[in-house]
Amino acid sequence: MAERIKLVQGDNLPSVIVQISKDDGSGPLDLRGSTVVMKFRASGATTIKETLIGILMAGYNDGSGNINIQSPYNLADGRGGQVQFTWGSASLDTAGTYEGEVEITFTNGQIQTAFDRLKFSVREQF
């Protein structure tokens, strides 16, 4: 993801929804039963500011902007690869540039981290 997600200091919306796809591009990664987190930190920092717990969602983004909620993607169990992250009270308390790393822990304990980082810009509030 090349574009920065633009947010405002002190807000807790919008939530961030990500679509996680298979490495080979053949469709969504089935996240049923997994735990998905986003580690959020200031750009260039080594310390994680916050770890956000993902909420598995129904649907599958087909790449054209349409969300497919037909079976089997009609269940809110993550089989369509969609995850929502909601900001905590301290997430956006400071203006600046940030990055997020998405990490999946599957039911068998194996961990997979998305290679691309999410980029954020938080501007000061009036």
Secondary structure by P-SEA (a helix, b strand, c coil): ccccccccccccccbbbbbbbccccccccccccbbbbbbccccccccccbbbbbbbbcccccccccccccccccccccccbbbbbbbccccccccccbbbbbbbbccccbbbbccbbbbbbbbbcc
